[in-house]
Amino acid sequence: MKDEISRILTMVEEGKIDKEKASELINILQGKEQSEPVSLIKERIPYGNKMLKIRVTSDEGDNINVNLPINLVKAVLKVGTNIAEKIPEASKYVKDINIDLLIEAIENELDGQIVDINSANGDKVFVVIE
């Protein structure tokens, strides 16, 4: 529930929802009754306007932050281009990411965290659609 509340607060900061809607959603998450039904956040943001966010943090201090429009990712994956394999040094950071999982997530219009990897040597990979 903590992650959902954090996402709601982020949406307020980004101006996607107002404070009243955020309060209503948080109350629902906490199990409080509401007098009116609430529309799902997923319906408020068209899926094509979302971003695929990739965060890589290595134990050696290398940090990678990539934000890609979901429509661009969808187009690139559909034509079968595997960009990461073509970029020197990138393959060691993304070798554990299952591309088929990303394609399935996009085709099913999934939202939220889809990859979270913590390697034994301290490297972290986090992929989210929001």
Rosetta blueprint (number, residue, H / E / L):
1 M L
2 K H
3 D H
4 E H
5 I H
6 S H
7 R H
8 I H
9 L H
10 T H
11 M H
12 V H
13 E H
14 E L
15 G L
16 K L
17 I L
18 D L
19 K H
20 E H
21 K H
22 A H
23 S H
24 E H
25 L H
26 I H
27 N H
28 I H
29 L H
30 Q L
31 G L
32 K L
33 E L
34 Q L
35 S L
36 E L
37 P L
38 V L
39 S L
40 L L
41 I H
42 K H
43 E H
44 R H
45 I L
46 P L
47 Y H
48 G H
49 N H
50 K L
51 M E
52 L E
53 K E
54 I E
55 R E
56 V E
57 T E
58 S L
59 D L
60 E L
61 G L
62 D L
63 N E
64 I E
65 N E
66 V E
67 N E
68 L E
69 P E
70 I H
71 N H
72 L H
73 V H
74 K H
75 A H
76 V H
77 L H
78 K H
79 V L
80 G L
81 T L
82 N L
83 I H
84 A H
85 E H
86 K H
87 I L
88 P L
89 E L
90 A L
91 S H
92 K H
93 Y H
94 V H
95 K L
96 D L
97 I L
98 N L
99 I H
100 D H
101 L H
102 L H
103 I H
104 E H
105 A H
106 I H
107 E H
108 N L
109 E L
110 L L
111 D L
112 G E
113 Q E
114 I E
115 V E
116 D E
117 I E
118 N E
119 S L
120 A L
121 N L
122 G L
123 D L
124 K E
125 V E
126 F E
127 V E
128 V E
129 I E
130 E L
